[in-house]
Amino acid sequence: DEADCSGGCGERRAAAAYPAEPGPWRCTKCEKLIGCEVIARRGREYERGVVQQRDRNSQLLVQWWEEAATGSNEKGLAPEWVAERHAALAAPADGERVRRGMAVLAEWVDGRFYCATVQGGAAQARVLLQFEDGLRYEAGLDALRPLLDKPLLQAAHSPPSFAVREPRSSLQRMLPADLPSARAAGYGPLAQSMDRLEAVWRCSGTWRVEHEVADICGLFICRDFLSPAEVAAFRLVFAAHQGWAMYQWGTIGRKKELASILQRIDFGLDDMTAEGVAAQSKSFTRAIGRHQQRLIQLLEARMRQVFALAGLWRECDVNMMQLSQIPGGQCLGHHFDRRDKWQEGIASVAWSETAGQEDSRGDEWTLGMQCGPSNNVQRQVQLPMPAGAAYILSKRAQGRTAWCSRHKVAHESCACCWQHGVWNEKSALTRQSITMRVYDEEW
């Protein structure tokens, strides 16, 4: 006589070979999995649930928890069959089982799990991962969950493949792999963050716009451009980007006490050099990917709607986007964006990396406007800006050659146009911002 596994997996054993046992018999794997909490794929995302049954095709019947909606572990959604290769035990990984090249689920900064591949060891007993969308990320072992298509019990003598950390620079840990990954188009933190942004994005509303602010020709400001929910989503979008380039333009201030420093990622056309980078220098401009294009489309549509009086980009579409970060206590000194390189209209929106004490969108910062060169300043204006505010520089506020009475080009100074700068010295929080421009392809 033979006995079938009561877990439903189809495994059988000879009844005579084993002593009688009370209750239904289960195989080793069903005994370990059925009734256990797992994290399993549901659509494109991974959710928590409990295994109810296994079948002979290595699938699990998972009863989902309605955790995302209720904040509790109450069972509420219909059970679904999920392949074991798309599921992991909810308990943290055993460090002895983690190997280079292993597929795991990893918890990211948003508290959700994503499929990733172990790349190797990192500092402070952490592991270097690469998500399916190409993002590299360092995580502790407590954030990892090995997928179930690997043996549940591995030989105890198998040594970890990265017990000794390989020397790696911090830059190497930030940058994507040299060769494109076949899985780079997968669903990962960036796609999820963009989905979340689109879910909270307001396609219509009422926004108050100030124009010709402080009698500056071409300066437009909207102080409530982003909602708190939109800012929270933007923070995750920034966290899902990597490979920030550092730019520094010395120090400014009466006692040279402020560093003029900026972290940036520039997206644009193949032949475009980043703003502030000499044409003969190496440019770090990246091609606009599909998720960056989603971001541009959202912002461009609202910018056109809110700043209709500015007449933004009448005969063209945005083809350049710059993500920027200015640490607390630092600034970006007065400057022109190249005067003959960009078409009419430069749009920016900014917030803080974390919530401020009075505003969940972050701390106030200062937009500085200066007319005339530093040795012949005609006028200076300091404009306090709340987190979530957006502004447009055009005409003489942008300093375009076409509006300059002396037709100055590049970064040349004049006495009729305005330079702009950003001061974040009163905050301890990093200021994050997105700037959009239209590159003049005939430049």
C-alpha positions as a Python dict, from the first residue, in 0.01 Angstrom:
ca = {
    (1, 'D'): (0, 0, 0),
    (2, 'E'): (106, 357, -66),
    (3, 'A'): (5, 680, 109),
    (4, 'D'): (-42, 1013, -70),
    (5, 'C'): (89, 1338, 78),
    (6, 'S'): (-207, 1521, 227),
    (7, 'G'): (-56, 1852, 117),
    (8, 'G'): (-168, 1786, -240),
    (9, 'C'): (177, 1775, -401),
    (10, 'G'): (130, 1422, -537),
    (11, 'E'): (423, 1264, -353),
    (12, 'R'): (365, 906, -237),
    (13, 'R'): (536, 668, 3),
    (14, 'A'): (507, 301, 85),
    (15, 'A'): (289, 275, 394),
    (16, 'A'): (459, -45, 511),
    (17, 'A'): (799, 123, 524),
    (18, 'Y'): (691, 362, 800),
    (19, 'P'): (525, 309, 1137),
    (20, 'A'): (166, 416, 1172),
    (21, 'E'): (127, 789, 1236),
    (22, 'P'): (-175, 969, 1377),
    (23, 'G'): (-350, 1192, 1122),
    (24, 'P'): (-277, 1248, 752),
    (25, 'W'): (81, 1211, 630),
    (26, 'R'): (269, 1502, 467),
    (27, 'C'): (598, 1506, 281),
    (28, 'T'): (889, 1706, 422),
    (29, 'K'): (835, 2010, 198),
    (30, 'C'): (459, 2028, 251),
    (31, 'E'): (513, 1990, 623),
    (32, 'K'): (747, 2289, 615),
    (33, 'L'): (537, 2512, 388),
    (34, 'I'): (168, 2452, 455),
    (35, 'G'): (43, 2695, 719),
    (36, 'C'): (357, 2909, 691),
    (37, 'E'): (362, 3279, 613),
    (38, 'V'): (512, 3360, 274),
    (39, 'I'): (574, 3660, 52),
    (40, 'A'): (446, 3571, -296),
    (41, 'R'): (392, 3734, -631),
    (42, 'R'): (47, 3882, -688),
    (43, 'G'): (27, 4052, -1026),
    (44, 'R'): (351, 4249, -1057),
    (45, 'E'): (398, 4297, -683),
    (46, 'Y'): (479, 4075, -385),
    (47, 'E'): (228, 4041, -101),
    (48, 'R'): (211, 3852, 227),
    (49, 'G'): (-5, 3544, 268),
    (50, 'V'): (-33, 3195, 417),
    (51, 'V'): (17, 2869, 227),
    (52, 'Q'): (-294, 2651, 229),
    (53, 'Q'): (-196, 2377, -15),
    (54, 'R'): (65, 2257, -267),
    (55, 'D'): (11, 2080, -599),
    (56, 'R'): (218, 1842, -810),
    (57, 'N'): (331, 2133, -1034),
    (58, 'S'): (528, 2309, -757),
    (59, 'Q'): (256, 2567, -700),
    (60, 'L'): (130, 2705, -370),
    (61, 'L'): (-228, 2801, -290),
    (62, 'V'): (-178, 3128, -103),
    (63, 'Q'): (-441, 3301, 110),
    (64, 'W'): (-359, 3673, 90),
    (65, 'W'): (-359, 3918, 375),
    (66, 'E'): (-532, 4248, 318),
    (67, 'E'): (-239, 4412, 486),
    (68, 'A'): (-192, 4705, 249),
    (69, 'A'): (-553, 4820, 284),
    (70, 'T'): (-618, 4757, 653),
    (71, 'G'): (-275, 4774, 815),
    (72, 'S'): (-352, 4441, 986),
    (73, 'N'): (-301, 4072, 911),
    (74, 'E'): (-666, 3992, 853),
    (75, 'K'): (-728, 3741, 573),
    (76, 'G'): (-957, 3901, 320),
    (77, 'L'): (-861, 3827, -40),
    (78, 'A'): (-940, 3514, -241),
    (79, 'P'): (-657, 3254, -243),
    (80, 'E'): (-449, 3218, -560),
    (81, 'W'): (-207, 2963, -700),
    (82, 'V'): (151, 3093, -715),
    (83, 'A'): (459, 2915, -850),
    (84, 'E'): (717, 2837, -581),
    (85, 'R'): (979, 3026, -782),
    (86, 'H'): (771, 3341, -718),
    (87, 'A'): (743, 3294, -342),
    (88, 'A'): (966, 3308, -33),
    (89, 'L'): (925, 3232, 334),
    (90, 'A'): (844, 3550, 527),
    (91, 'A'): (1117, 3477, 785),
    (92, 'P'): (1452, 3656, 722),
    (93, 'A'): (1722, 3467, 536),
    (94, 'D'): (1988, 3259, 706),
    (95, 'G'): (2321, 3418, 618),
    (96, 'E'): (2477, 3078, 552),
    (97, 'R'): (2229, 3019, 268),
    (98, 'V'): (2290, 3344, 78),
    (99, 'R'): (2508, 3297, -228),
    (100, 'R'): (2628, 3522, -508),
    (101, 'G'): (2391, 3487, -805),
    (102, 'M'): (2099, 3374, -588),
    (103, 'A'): (1754, 3512, -666),
    (104, 'V'): (1592, 3664, -357),
    (105, 'L'): (1314, 3894, -252),
    (106, 'A'): (1457, 4208, -93),
    (107, 'E'): (1285, 4474, 114),
    (108, 'W'): (1344, 4824, -24),
    (109, 'V'): (1312, 5167, 144),
    (110, 'D'): (935, 5176, 79),
    (111, 'G'): (882, 4863, 289),
    (112, 'R'): (785, 4650, -12),
    (113, 'F'): (963, 4344, -151),
    (114, 'Y'): (1113, 4318, -501),
    (115, 'C'): (1291, 4040, -687),
    (116, 'A'): (1668, 4088, -691),
    (117, 'T'): (1991, 3901, -757),
    (118, 'V'): (2271, 3882, -500),
    (119, 'Q'): (2583, 4046, -648),
    (120, 'G'): (2823, 4000, -357),
    (121, 'G'): (2922, 4123, -14),
    (122, 'A'): (2936, 4484, 102),
    (123, 'A'): (3056, 4671, 409),
    (124, 'Q'): (2913, 4619, 758),
    (125, 'A'): (2780, 4266, 694),
    (126, 'R'): (2552, 4389, 416),
    (127, 'V'): (2479, 4239, 76),
    (128, 'L'): (2498, 4406, -265),
    (129, 'L'): (2184, 4342, -473),
    (130, 'Q'): (2059, 4426, -820),
    (131, 'F'): (1684, 4459, -871),
    (132, 'E'): (1515, 4353, -1193),
    (133, 'D'): (1505, 4714, -1316),
    (134, 'G'): (1883, 4747, -1282),
    (135, 'L'): (1892, 4942, -953),
    (136, 'R'): (2177, 4840, -725),
    (137, 'Y'): (2114, 4846, -353),
    (138, 'E'): (2288, 4742, -32),
    (139, 'A'): (2077, 4562, 229),
    (140, 'G'): (2121, 4368, 550),
    (141, 'L'): (2051, 3995, 567),
    (142, 'D'): (1732, 4068, 760),
    (143, 'A'): (1589, 4228, 443),
    (144, 'L'): (1641, 3918, 226),
    (145, 'R'): (1405, 3627, 157),
    (146, 'P'): (1542, 3344, -67),
    (147, 'L'): (1293, 3222, -326),
    (148, 'L'): (1147, 2874, -282),
    (149, 'D'): (1274, 2733, -610),
    (150, 'K'): (1601, 2685, -419),
    (151, 'P'): (1634, 2393, -173),
    (152, 'L'): (1481, 2473, 165),
    (153, 'L'): (1757, 2284, 344),
    (154, 'Q'): (2106, 2322, 198),
    (155, 'A'): (2411, 2119, 293),
    (156, 'A'): (2568, 2257, 608),
    (157, 'H'): (2919, 2226, 461),
    (158, 'S'): (2851, 2465, 169),
    (159, 'P'): (3054, 2781, 245),
    (160, 'P'): (2917, 3128, 167),
    (161, 'S'): (3059, 3249, -164),
    (162, 'F'): (3140, 3595, -28),
    (163, 'A'): (3242, 3529, 331),
    (164, 'V'): (3533, 3768, 274),
    (165, 'R'): (3424, 4103, 135),
    (166, 'E'): (3570, 4199, -199),
    (167, 'P'): (3723, 4548, -207),
    (168, 'R'): (3476, 4780, -380),
    (169, 'S'): (3471, 5158, -395),
    (170, 'S'): (3156, 5345, -293),
    (171, 'L'): (3120, 5460, -656),
    (172, 'Q'): (3126, 5100, -780),
    (173, 'R'): (2849, 5015, -537),
    (174, 'M'): (2635, 5300, -674),
    (175, 'L'): (2680, 5253, -1047),
    (176, 'P'): (2486, 5002, -1259),
    (177, 'A'): (2658, 4701, -1411),
    (178, 'D'): (2882, 4766, -1710),
    (179, 'L'): (2684, 4528, -1929),
    (180, 'P'): (2308, 4570, -1976),
    (181, 'S'): (2109, 4310, -1786),
    (182, 'A'): (1855, 4096, -1968),
    (183, 'R'): (1625, 4158, -1672),
    (184, 'A'): (1677, 4533, -1661),
    (185, 'A'): (1329, 4601, -1798),
    (186, 'G'): (1165, 4413, -1508),
    (187, 'Y'): (935, 4553, -1245),
    (188, 'G'): (1137, 4707, -966),
    (189, 'P'): (1149, 5003, -726),
    (190, 'L'): (1148, 5269, -1001),
    (191, 'A'): (843, 5126, -1180),
    (192, 'Q'): (660, 5085, -848),
    (193, 'S'): (751, 5441, -741),
    (194, 'M'): (622, 5581, -1071),
    (195, 'D'): (299, 5382, -1035),
    (196, 'R'): (258, 5529, -688),
    (197, 'L'): (323, 5882, -815),
    (198, 'E'): (66, 5844, -1093),
    (199, 'A'): (-188, 5710, -840),
    (200, 'V'): (-169, 6028, -627),
    (201, 'W'): (-107, 6275, -911),
    (202, 'R'): (-370, 6549, -951),
    (203, 'C'): (-463, 6599, -1315),
    (204, 'S'): (-678, 6900, -1233),
    (205, 'G'): (-707, 7152, -952),
    (206, 'T'): (-667, 7514, -855),
    (207, 'W'): (-319, 7661, -833),
    (208, 'R'): (-234, 8024, -760),
    (209, 'V'): (43, 8169, -975),
    (210, 'E'): (246, 8485, -913),
    (211, 'H'): (389, 8642, -1228),
    (212, 'E'): (659, 8904, -1281),
    (213, 'V'): (749, 8843, -915),
    (214, 'A'): (944, 9131, -757),
    (215, 'D'): (914, 9309, -1094),
    (216, 'I'): (1148, 9055, -1250),
    (217, 'C'): (1063, 9007, -1615),
    (218, 'G'): (987, 8640, -1683),
    (219, 'L'): (975, 8504, -1325),
    (220, 'F'): (666, 8298, -1235),
    (221, 'I'): (608, 8119, -902),
    (222, 'C'): (347, 7868, -781),
    (223, 'R'): (390, 7799, -409),
    (224, 'D'): (149, 7503, -381),
    (225, 'F'): (246, 7313, -694),
    (226, 'L'): (288, 6974, -519),
    (227, 'S'): (69, 6812, -255),
    (228, 'P'): (219, 6625, 44),
    (229, 'A'): (123, 6290, -113),
    (230, 'E'): (293, 6384, -440),
    (231, 'V'): (610, 6489, -256),
    (232, 'A'): (616, 6156, -68),
    (233, 'A'): (597, 5973, -402),
    (234, 'F'): (870, 6191, -556),
    (235, 'R'): (1105, 6101, -269),
    (236, 'L'): (1075, 5733, -363),
    (237, 'V'): (1133, 5815, -730),
    (238, 'F'): (1460, 5984, -629),
    (239, 'A'): (1559, 5691, -408),
    (240, 'A'): (1512, 5461, -708),
    (241, 'H'): (1778, 5650, -909),
    (242, 'Q'): (2150, 5588, -872),
    (243, 'G'): (2485, 5712, -998),
    (244, 'W'): (2459, 6075, -885),
    (245, 'A'): (2737, 6297, -1022),
    (246, 'M'): (2891, 6559, -792),
    (247, 'Y'): (2942, 6914, -917),
    (248, 'Q'): (3118, 7181, -712),
    (249, 'W'): (3175, 7549, -796),
    (250, 'G'): (3389, 7658, -501),
    (251, 'T'): (3263, 7854, -201),
    (252, 'I'): (3059, 8172, -165),
    (253, 'G'): (2933, 8399, 110),
    (254, 'R'): (3090, 8692, 289),
    (255, 'K'): (3341, 8464, 458),
    (256, 'K'): (3340, 8193, 189),
    (257, 'E'): (3151, 7981, 439),
    (258, 'L'): (2904, 7816, 198),
    (259, 'A'): (2995, 7540, -44),
    (260, 'S'): (2835, 7578, -387),
    (261, 'I'): (2773, 7211, -445),
    (262, 'L'): (2519, 6994, -621),
    (263, 'Q'): (2448, 6626, -687),
    (264, 'R'): (2286, 6567, -1026),
    (265, 'I'): (2158, 6318, -1278),
    (266, 'D'): (2098, 6464, -1624),
    (267, 'F'): (1871, 6301, -1881),
    (268, 'G'): (1859, 6425, -2238),
    (269, 'L'): (1948, 6376, -2602),
    (270, 'D'): (2250, 6171, -2706),
    (271, 'D'): (2454, 6471, -2826),
    (272, 'M'): (2364, 6699, -2535),
    (273, 'T'): (2617, 6799, -2270),
    (274, 'A'): (2493, 6861, -1918),
    (275, 'E'): (2432, 7220, -1807),
    (276, 'G'): (2745, 7371, -1652),
    (277, 'V'): (2975, 7118, -1823),
    (278, 'A'): (3213, 7241, -2091),
    (279, 'A'): (3143, 7102, -2437),
    (280, 'Q'): (3487, 6940, -2458),
    (281, 'S'): (3449, 6776, -2115),
    (282, 'K'): (3302, 6432, -2055),
    (283, 'S'): (2925, 6459, -2017),
    (284, 'F'): (2729, 6243, -1777),
    (285, 'T'): (2402, 6291, -1967),
    (286, 'R'): (2190, 5977, -1983),
    (287, 'A'): (1926, 5877, -2233),
    (288, 'I'): (1566, 5937, -2124),
    (289, 'G'): (1420, 5597, -2033),
    (290, 'R'): (1054, 5500, -2032),
    (291, 'H'): (1007, 5580, -1662),
    (292, 'Q'): (1184, 5915, -1696),
    (293, 'Q'): (955, 5987, -1991),
    (294, 'R'): (653, 5911, -1770),
    (295, 'L'): (788, 6160, -1517),
    (296, 'I'): (847, 6428, -1781),
    (297, 'Q'): (495, 6384, -1921),
    (298, 'L'): (334, 6429, -1580),
    (299, 'L'): (533, 6741, -1493),
    (300, 'E'): (523, 6896, -1838),
    (301, 'A'): (144, 6870, -1860),
    (302, 'R'): (95, 7037, -1522),
    (303, 'M'): (358, 7303, -1589),
    (304, 'R'): (180, 7399, -1910),
    (305, 'Q'): (-154, 7405, -1730),
    (306, 'V'): (-48, 7596, -1418),
    (307, 'F'): (188, 7840, -1589),
    (308, 'A'): (-29, 7908, -1894),
    (309, 'L'): (58, 8280, -1873),
    (310, 'A'): (426, 8195, -1923),
    (311, 'G'): (351, 8039, -2262),
    (312, 'L'): (586, 7749, -2194),
    (313, 'W'): (741, 7554, -2481),
    (314, 'R'): (489, 7664, -2746),
    (315, 'E'): (634, 7473, -3040),
    (316, 'C'): (842, 7205, -2872),
    (317, 'D'): (845, 6939, -2602),
    (318, 'V'): (1077, 6901, -2305),
    (319, 'N'): (1384, 6699, -2401),
    (320, 'M'): (1602, 6749, -2093),
    (321, 'M'): (1539, 6668, -1725),
    (322, 'Q'): (1777, 6723, -1436),
    (323, 'L'): (1738, 6560, -1094),
    (324, 'S'): (1929, 6758, -829),
    (325, 'Q'): (2012, 6737, -459),
    (326, 'I'): (2161, 7018, -248),
    (327, 'P'): (2259, 6911, 106),
    (328, 'G'): (2148, 7111, 408),
    (329, 'G'): (2369, 7410, 491),
    (330, 'Q'): (2485, 7447, 130),
    (331, 'C'): (2382, 7634, -181),
    (332, 'L'): (2413, 7686, -554),
    (333, 'G'): (2551, 8032, -618),
    (334, 'H'): (2418, 8291, -864),
    (335, 'H'): (2464, 8179, -1223),
    (336, 'F'): (2317, 8172, -1573),
    (337, 'D'): (2209, 7849, -1732),
    (338, 'R'): (2387, 7874, -2066),
    (339, 'R'): (2218, 8170, -2234),
    (340, 'D'): (2221, 8046, -2594),
    (341, 'K'): (2180, 7671, -2536),
    (342, 'W'): (1825, 7640, -2401),
    (343, 'Q'): (1501, 7753, -2558),
    (344, 'E'): (1254, 7981, -2379),
    (345, 'G'): (1144, 7859, -2036),
    (346, 'I'): (1323, 7669, -1757),
    (347, 'A'): (1089, 7499, -1509),
    (348, 'S'): (1185, 7375, -1161),
    (349, 'V'): (1004, 7220, -865),
    (350, 'A'): (1163, 7141, -526),
    (351, 'W'): (1098, 6978, -188),
    (352, 'S'): (1303, 6825, 97),
    (353, 'E'): (1432, 6470, 122),
    (354, 'T'): (1239, 6420, 447),
    (355, 'A'): (953, 6596, 623),
    (356, 'G'): (1017, 6926, 799),
    (357, 'Q'): (898, 7020, 1146),
    (358, 'E'): (615, 7237, 1016),
    (359, 'D'): (549, 7099, 667),
    (360, 'S'): (550, 6733, 566),
    (361, 'R'): (687, 6841, 227),
    (362, 'G'): (1004, 6974, 391),
    (363, 'D'): (1180, 7299, 482),
    (364, 'E'): (1172, 7639, 321),
    (365, 'W'): (1460, 7738, 92),
    (366, 'T'): (1556, 8063, -83),
    (367, 'L'): (1556, 8149, -452),
    (368, 'G'): (1817, 8421, -504),
    (369, 'M'): (1794, 8654, -805),
    (370, 'Q'): (2076, 8891, -896),
    (371, 'C'): (2082, 9146, -1177),
    (372, 'G'): (2431, 9239, -1290),
    (373, 'P'): (2770, 9075, -1229),
    (374, 'S'): (2912, 9034, -879),
    (375, 'N'): (3138, 9339, -922),
    (376, 'N'): (2853, 9556, -1052),
    (377, 'V'): (2531, 9431, -892),
    (378, 'Q'): (2232, 9637, -1000),
    (379, 'R'): (1978, 9462, -780),
    (380, 'Q'): (1943, 9155, -557),
    (381, 'V'): (1623, 8978, -446),
    (382, 'Q'): (1588, 8692, -196),
    (383, 'L'): (1260, 8498, -234),
    (384, 'P'): (1166, 8246, 40),
    (385, 'M'): (1011, 7935, -119),
    (386, 'P'): (813, 7662, 58),
    (387, 'A'): (876, 7295, -15),
    (388, 'G'): (656, 7181, -302),
    (389, 'A'): (682, 7515, -485),
    (390, 'A'): (756, 7544, -857),
    (391, 'Y'): (895, 7835, -1057),
    (392, 'I'): (958, 7934, -1417),
    (393, 'L'): (1254, 8133, -1545),
    (394, 'S'): (1198, 8292, -1885),
    (395, 'K'): (1287, 8610, -2074),
    (396, 'R'): (1532, 8821, -1868),
    (397, 'A'): (1484, 8608, -1557),
    (398, 'Q'): (1631, 8323, -1762),
    (399, 'G'): (1888, 8554, -1921),
    (400, 'R'): (1845, 8421, -2272),
    (401, 'T'): (2059, 8582, -2540),
    (402, 'A'): (1747, 8683, -2734),
    (403, 'W'): (1634, 8907, -2443),
    (404, 'C'): (1973, 9055, -2354),
    (405, 'S'): (2027, 9414, -2473),
    (406, 'R'): (2393, 9328, -2537),
    (407, 'H'): (2321, 8979, -2679),
    (408, 'K'): (2552, 8806, -2436),
    (409, 'V'): (2606, 8430, -2487),
    (410, 'A'): (2720, 8130, -2283),
    (411, 'H'): (2768, 8241, -1919),
    (412, 'E'): (2878, 8598, -1994),
    (413, 'S'): (2756, 8867, -1754),
    (414, 'C'): (2553, 9176, -1833),
    (415, 'A'): (2373, 9450, -1640),
    (416, 'C'): (2022, 9384, -1776),
    (417, 'C'): (1952, 9013, -1714),
    (418, 'W'): (1911, 8808, -1399),
    (419, 'Q'): (2123, 8530, -1259),
    (420, 'H'): (1960, 8282, -1021),
    (421, 'G'): (2081, 8074, -728),
    (422, 'V'): (1949, 7841, -457),
    (423, 'W'): (2022, 7880, -85),
    (424, 'N'): (1957, 7586, 148),
    (425, 'E'): (2180, 7706, 431),
    (426, 'K'): (1902, 7744, 691),
    (427, 'S'): (1790, 7381, 666),
    (428, 'A'): (1954, 7059, 778),
    (429, 'L'): (1754, 6869, 513),
    (430, 'T'): (1867, 6790, 160),
    (431, 'R'): (1675, 6986, -102),
    (432, 'Q'): (1560, 6771, -394),
    (433, 'S'): (1446, 6921, -722),
    (434, 'I'): (1359, 6849, -1083),
    (435, 'T'): (1445, 7098, -1357),
    (436, 'M'): (1317, 7069, -1713),
    (437, 'R'): (1454, 7248, -2018),
    (438, 'V'): (1430, 7234, -2397),
    (439, 'Y'): (1765, 7186, -2567),
    (440, 'D'): (1815, 7392, -2881),
    (441, 'E'): (1925, 7120, -3124),
    (442, 'E'): (2068, 7385, -3358),
    (443, 'W'): (2302, 7517, -3088),
}
